[in-house]
Amino acid sequence: MTFHTILPLEIVLDGFGDPNRMRRTVEIRRGGMLLEVEPVGDGLGRVVRLLDCPLDAYLDPSLNPGSLIRMHP
């Protein structure tokens, strides 16, 4: 893998291989789309990425990475 960055390697690889820094994510299917979501509590989840969806879903601001969504409809 090649990284093209101006950041020092120490910053880029900070936490690499540390199992305590790994996020616990789940895959949920919602409205015909498969999303990777990080549970944050109270039935909410933070969108990590879209896994299987139509292309126009990437333009939906409510599905941007970091957005909070309800995990159960």
Contacts in CASP RR format, 6 or more apart in sequence:
PFRMAT RR
TARGET T0000
AUTHOR 0000-0000-0000
METHOD contacts of the structure
MODEL  1
MTFHTILPLEIVLDGFGDPNRMRRTVEIRRGGMLLEVEPVGDGLGRVVRL
LDCPLDAYLDPSLNPGSLIRMHP
3 12 0 8 1.000
5 12 0 8 1.000
15 21 0 8 1.000
23 38 0 8 1.000
23 48 0 8 1.000
24 38 0 8 1.000
24 39 0 8 1.000
25 36 0 8 1.000
25 37 0 8 1.000
25 38 0 8 1.000
25 48 0 8 1.000
26 36 0 8 1.000
26 37 0 8 1.000
26 38 0 8 1.000
26 39 0 8 1.000
26 71 0 8 1.000
27 34 0 8 1.000
27 35 0 8 1.000
27 36 0 8 1.000
27 37 0 8 1.000
27 51 0 8 1.000
28 34 0 8 1.000
28 35 0 8 1.000
28 37 0 8 1.000
28 71 0 8 1.000
29 35 0 8 1.000
30 69 0 8 1.000
30 73 0 8 1.000
32 53 0 8 1.000
33 50 0 8 1.000
33 52 0 8 1.000
33 53 0 8 1.000
33 54 0 8 1.000
33 57 0 8 1.000
33 63 0 8 1.000
34 50 0 8 1.000
34 51 0 8 1.000
34 52 0 8 1.000
34 53 0 8 1.000
35 47 0 8 1.000
35 48 0 8 1.000
35 49 0 8 1.000
35 50 0 8 1.000
35 51 0 8 1.000
35 53 0 8 1.000
35 63 0 8 1.000
35 69 0 8 1.000
36 47 0 8 1.000
36 48 0 8 1.000
36 49 0 8 1.000
36 50 0 8 1.000
36 51 0 8 1.000
37 45 0 8 1.000
37 46 0 8 1.000
37 47 0 8 1.000
37 48 0 8 1.000
37 69 0 8 1.000
37 71 0 8 1.000
38 45 0 8 1.000
38 46 0 8 1.000
38 48 0 8 1.000
39 45 0 8 1.000
39 71 0 8 1.000
40 46 0 8 1.000
40 68 0 8 1.000
43 70 0 8 1.000
43 71 0 8 1.000
43 72 0 8 1.000
44 68 0 8 1.000
44 69 0 8 1.000
44 70 0 8 1.000
44 71 0 8 1.000
45 68 0 8 1.000
45 69 0 8 1.000
45 70 0 8 1.000
45 71 0 8 1.000
46 66 0 8 1.000
46 67 0 8 1.000
46 68 0 8 1.000
47 63 0 8 1.000
47 64 0 8 1.000
47 65 0 8 1.000
47 66 0 8 1.000
47 67 0 8 1.000
47 68 0 8 1.000
47 69 0 8 1.000
48 65 0 8 1.000
48 66 0 8 1.000
49 65 0 8 1.000
50 57 0 8 1.000
50 58 0 8 1.000
50 63 0 8 1.000
53 63 0 8 1.000
57 63 0 8 1.000
61 67 0 8 1.000
62 69 0 8 1.000
63 69 0 8 1.000
END
